[in-house]
Amino acid sequence: MTSATILVADDDRAIRTVLSQALGRLGHEVRTTGTASGLWSWIEAGDGDLVITDVVMPDENGLDLIPRVRKLRPDLRIIVMSAQNTLLTAVKATERGAFEYLPKPFDLNELVHVVQRALQVPKAANGEGLHHGEGDGEGDEQLPVIGRSPAMQEIYRVLARLMGTDLTVMITGESGTGKELVARALHDYGKRRAGPFVALNMAAIPRELIESELFGHEKGAFTGAHSRAAGRFEQAQGGTLFLDEIGDMPLEAQTRLLRVLQEGEFQTVGGRSAIKADVRIVAATHRDLRHLIRQGLFREDLFYRLNVVPIRLPPLRERTEDVPSLVRHFSKQAALEGLPTKRLNQQALDRLRQYRWPGNVRELENLVRRLGALYSEEVIGAEIIDLELADPAAVGDVAAPASDEGLGQAVERHLRGYFDAHADGLPPNGLYDRIVQEVERPLISLSLVATRGNQIKAAQLLGVNRNTLRKKIRELDIQVMRGVR
């Protein structure tokens, strides 16, 4: 790789020093400054082959500098770093034309990899961003998706890259993880945000009415069709159609949906004229679609049409570091609805982090509202949390390292539930493979999160061959979220 001049702007002297040394060892000339004005003077003079900039600087927001840079020097790549690591920051950086967004604290090896990619990718492939307006300075409390954990940061980066596209997205995750919130974020911050967002939950519609709900019907098309009715595809024209619980869609409706996705048009029930389907499709499910395919309950060809960009939302138990910020967010929402504001002490927050959250974020939201409605105390302590949690016995399950219980004992306790749940003490056959998959999936997923999607590092961390890891990723349908390339 040829040497380049890299311009670094960050008000943190330590970060400037680290980047200067790391990039200098690669043979690059590195110039550093602690201000946006210093950076701009270099750019205005035509200096630099690549820019690395912080967002918050003493004299100007780094995000506000990007449109000026792109107007003056559109081929100059910009990498944005920020400790304000929210979805909105990632979206703003991407829509204004940043080549890449990295949350702080960042992995130095990953940043070096991004720098190398920015210098090597042909200029014609440089992302142009969405450029649909300046930021409005919204705070976390106004964001659709909350969390600063590594798992959520990877999701933010993927979402930011999807905002300027019409790619079909498949969101998977347990109930209560916020799949519709992510779908709404894709719409509200995307290029179709001026159009409607229309949602349809497949599990809530009788099978015989799904096609009519999706595509509409003509007068007299069936008994009770007294007038023409527009379906969700027609209602969502120019916008986004969110198909929730797609795994519950009956096969006959799957066949018709596949035809729409292939041909880009549909007909109402009883209709003769084709209607162009000008919608972006976002689907979601809590079910294992690959398992449904093997059972013959879901079409494989439809799966691949919908699974263009997969996003897996982690359950709350995998990102418990986000619990305090979620509590603050839900407390502010409750206050807007007239409920008294509550503050949780450290012991109460620790209790919440140790809970397994079977109902995920939705369960936490309900708990916060309940605390505001039922208790007169201004400060909520651990004793109240213990009373209110749906399953107090689950508290501490995720904190095994802090107890004397070993992994073997914890696994035995978990497995006992499979046998106790059946009157004869015998769960269905195939238990071994099911348990191995239960252990393998989170182990590999957490390793990939820890290495930010670097499969070579993850394989080394796990002590397995890289090809073995790649095979497991495919078999377990694990999504490696490094962003959409």
N, C-alpha and C positions, 0 to 999 in steps of 0.2 A: 504494500500500500504506500503511495507517495505521501510525503509530508504535507501538512496543511497548516494554515494559520487559524487558530481557534480563539474566538473572543468569549471570555467568561465574565458574566456580571452577577455578583452575589454580594450582599452586604455582610456576609459571614466570612471573616478572614480565614478561618480554618478550612472552610470548603474551598475557597479560592486556592489555598496552598495545596490541598490534597489533589484537586483537579489539575493544577499546574504540574505537579510532580508526576502524576499518573499518565497524563497525556504527553508530557515532555519525554517520558521514557519511551514512548512509541515513535519519537522523532518529530513530533509536531511542535510548532511555535505557539506558545500559549500566552495570550495577553489577558490580564485580569483587572477588573475594576469593581468598586463597591457601589456604583451609581448607574442609573439608566442614562444620564446625560453623558457620562464617560463612554458608555457603550455606543450611544447614538453618534458621537463625534467620530468614532472609528468607522462606523457603518457609512456615514455620510461622506467620509473621505475615500470610500471604496475598499477599505481594508477588510480582511477576514474571509475565510472560506466556509466557516460554520460558527453559529452563535449558540452558547449555552447560557440561559438566563433564569434567574430567580423571578418570582412573581412580586413579592413585597420588597421594595427597595426604598431608601429614604426620600427620593425625589419623584419617583413615578412608578406606577404599577407596570410590571413587565408585560402583562397581557395587553395593556393599552399601547405598548410600543410596537407590538407585532404588526398591526395593519400598516403603520408607517414604514416599517422595514420592508414589508412585502410590496408596497407601492413603489418604493425607491429601488429596491433590489429583489425582484420576485424570485430569483434563483438561489438566494441565500437561505440555507436551511436553518431552522431555529428549533432547539431542544429546550423545553420548559421544565424547570424543577419547581416544586412548591411544597411547603409544609401545610398549606391550606388544601389538604388532600381530600377533596370532596368530589362528587360527581360533577357539580357545576364548574369547578376549576378545570377538570379534565375536558368537559364539553367546550368551555370557552377557549381553552388552548387549542383544541382541534379545529373548532369552527373558524378561528381567526387565522389558521394556516400553519400552526406549529407542526414540525415534522414528527415529534414525539413528545409525550408528557410523562414525566417520572415523579412519583410522590417522594417526599422526604420522610424519613431517612431512606436514601437510595442505596442499592447495591453497586459498588464501584465497578465490579466486573460487568454488570449489566449496562451501566452507563457507557463504558468503553465499547461494548458491543454495539450500542445504539449509535455512538459516534462513528464507528467503522462503517456501519450500514448507511448512515447519512452521507458519508463521503464517497461511498461506492455506488449507491443506487443512482442510475441515470437521472439527470435533471428532469426529463419529461415525466418521470414517475413520481415526482414530488407531489404530495397531497396538497391540493389547493384549498382545502377547508371549505366551510359552508358560507362564511362571510355574511350571515344574515343578521347583522346588527351588533351593537356594543352590548357589553354586559350590564346588568342592572344592579349588581352588588348585593344580590340576595344572600341571606345567611342560611346556615344549616337548617333552621327551623322551617324554611320554605322549600327545602329540597324534597323531591319525591322518594329518594332512596338515601338512607342514613347509614353511616359506618365508615370507620377509618382503618379497619383491620386489613392485613395483607390480602385476604380473600376478596374483600370488597374493592380494594384498589385495582385488582386485576379485572374485575367486572366493570369498573368505571372506565378503564382504558378501552375495553372492548366496546362498551356503549358509545363512547366518544367517537370511535372510528366508524360506528354504524350510522351516526346521525345524518350524514350526507348521502346515504344510500337508500335504495328500496329493497334491499336484500331481505328475504324471508328469514325470520328468526324463530327458533324453537327454545322456549324457556322451560327448564325442568327444575324441580325442587319439591320438597315436602310441602304439605298444606300449611299455610300461614307464613311462608317465607317472603312473600311480597311479589309474586310473579306478575300480578296485574299492575303494581306500581312500576315495575321495570318496563312493562309494555307501554304504560302511559308516558314514562320518561322518554322512550324511543320516539313516541309521537310528538310530545310537547316540545322537545328540543330538536326535532328533525325537520326535514324540508317540507313535510306534509302537515305541519302544525296548524296551518290555516284551515285545513279540512277537518271533518268530524272524526272523533274516536268512537268506534262502535264495538261493544263487547257482547259476546254470546257464550254462555256457559253450557257446554254440551251435556253435562250431567243433569242440568235443570230442565231440559226440554224433552217431552215425550218423543219416543223414537219416530212415531208416525208424523210428527210435526216438524222435524228438524229440517227437511228439505224446503218446506214452505218458509220456515224462519230464516233460512240462509238465502234463498233465491227469490222469495216472494211468490205470489200466485195471482192468477187471473180470476175474474168473476166467473163463477160456475165451474171452476177447476175440480172441486170436490164438494161433497155435502157440507153446507155451512159457509162456503165461500161466496158471500153475498155481494162482495165488491172486490176490486183489485187491491192488493196489499203489497207494498214494497218490502223486500227482504233485507237482511243485514248487509249483503253485498251492495245493494243499490243505495242503502242509507249511508254507507261508508265511502261512496264515490269521492275520489280526491283526497281521501284520508287513510285511516288505519283500521283494519278489521282484526280484532283480538278474539281468537278462538280458544277459549279456556277449556281445560279438561278435554283436550282433543282425543285422548285415549278412550273416552266414553262414546265416541261417535260410531254409530252403526255402520256396518260394511257397505250397505247400499248408498248411504250418504257419502262415505269415503270415496266411492267410485266416481260420484258426480263432482265432488270437490277436486279430485285429481284431474278430471277433464277440464275444469275451469282453470286450474293452475297451468295446465299444458297449453290450452288454447287462448287463454286470456279473455274469455267471454263466457256468458252464462245465459240460460233461459229461465224465465219464471215457470213455476208449475202450471201447466196448461197453456203456456205461451208458445208462440211460433217464431218470434223475432229474437235474434241474438243481441245481448247487451254487453258492451265492453266493460270488463272488470278493471277499473282504474283504482285499485286499492293496494295498500301494503299489508301483507299477512304477517301477523305475529301469533304464534300458537304457544300453548303452555299445557303442561300436564305434571301430575305428581306420580304418574304410573311409569313403569318400565316398558317403553314401547317396543324395545327389541324382544322382550319376553312375550308381549302380546302378538308380535309378528310370528314368533315360533309356535304360538298357540293357534295361529290362523285368525286372530281377532283384529289385526291391523295390517293394512296393505303396506308391503315393503316399499313399493314404488312411491306411495304417498309419503311415507316416512322420509325418503331421501329428498322429495320435493320441499318438505317443510323444514328439514334439518339442515338447511343451507348454512346457517350460522347458529351453532348450539351455545346456549348459556346455561350453566348450572348454578342455581342459587344455593349457597351453603345454608344448612340449618343453623339456628342461633347457637346451638351448643358447640359449633365449630368456630364461632367468632364472638365468644363471650366478652372479649375486650371492648366490643361495641355496645354492651349493655348500658353503661352510664350515659353515653350520648343519646341512645334511644329513649332512656328514661327522661332525660331533659326535654327531648323533642315531644314526647307524648304528654309530659306535664304542661308544656306550653300550649299544646292543643287543647288539653282539658280545661286550662284556665280561660281560653277563648270561648269555651262552651259554658262558662259560668261556674265551674268547679273550683274549689279553693286550691291554691298552689301548695304542694307538699315538697319537702326536701328529705331525701334519704341519707342517713348517716353512713359512714364507711362500712360498718358491720352489715347493714342492710344491703348495700351494694355488693359486698363480698358474698352474701348469701345468694343474691341473684346470679352472680357469676358462676356459682357452684351448682346451680340447678340445671337440669337437663333440657328444659323447655320443650316438652313433647308437642305443644301447640305453637312453637316458634315465636316469631315477632308478634303475631296476632294475640297470643296468650299474654305476652308482656304488655302490650297496649291495653288489653282488658284489665290487667292487674293494676296498672297505673291509674286508670279511670276509677276503679273500685276503691283504691286508697284515698282518692280525692273525695269520693262520695260518702264513704262510710266512717272515716276516722276524723276526730277533731284535733288530733295531734298535728302540730306544724312540722315536726321532725319525726320521720318514720324510722323505727329501729328494727333490729333483726327479729325480735319476738313477734312483731306484727307480720313481717314477711313469712315467718314460719307458719303462722295461722292461716295466711291467705293463699299460699302456694297450693296448687291443685293436688300435688303429690309430695308432701313434705319428706317422705322417705327417699325421694329422688335427690334431695339436696346432698351434695358431697359426692355423687356418683362420678362427676367429671374431675374431681380433685384427688384422684387416687394417689398421686405422688406425695400429697400431704398426709396420707394415712399410712398405717402399717400393712395395709392390704396389698399383696403382690398382684402382678398381672394375672397369674394363673388363678388366684382366688376370685378376682373380679370377673374373669371369663367364665369360671364355673358358676358364679352367682347369676350371670347373664343367661347362660345356657339352661339353668334350672327353670327359667321362665318358659322355655319351649315345652318342657315336659309337664310342668304344673298346669299349663293351659289346656291340657287334654285329660279327659276323665280317665282314660286307660293308661295315662302316663307315656303314650307313644305319639310323638309328632309325626307328620307325613314323611314318607321316604325322601331321600335326597338331602338329609340334614347336613351331612359332611360338606358337600359342595356349597350349600347355602351359607354355612358358617364361615368357611374359608373365604368366600367372596365378601362377606360382611367385614372381615378383618382386612383383606387385601385392599379393598376399595378406599377406605379412609386412610390407610397407611400410605398408599401411593399418592392419593390426592393431597394429603398434608405435606408429603415430601416434595411434590411439584409446586405447591404454594410456597414452601420454604425456600425453594431454589428458583422461584419466579418463572416456572415453566421450563427451566433448563434441564432437558432430559438426561444429558450426560452427567450433570451434577447429581440429579435425583438417583440415577443408577448407581453412582459411586456411594451416595448416602445410604442406599438400601443394600448395597453389596451384591448387586445382580448385574448380569450382562445387559447392555443397552438394548439389544434386540429382544431380550426377554421382557424388559420393561415396556418397550413399544408394543409387543404382543399383548401384554396385560392391559395396557391402556385401551387397545382396540377391543379386547374381549369384554372388559368391564365398562366400556363406553364412557371413559373418563375424559372430561373436557380439559384440554391444556390451554389455559387462558393467558396467552401472551399478547393478545390483541389480534386484530384481523389484518393479515399481511396482503 
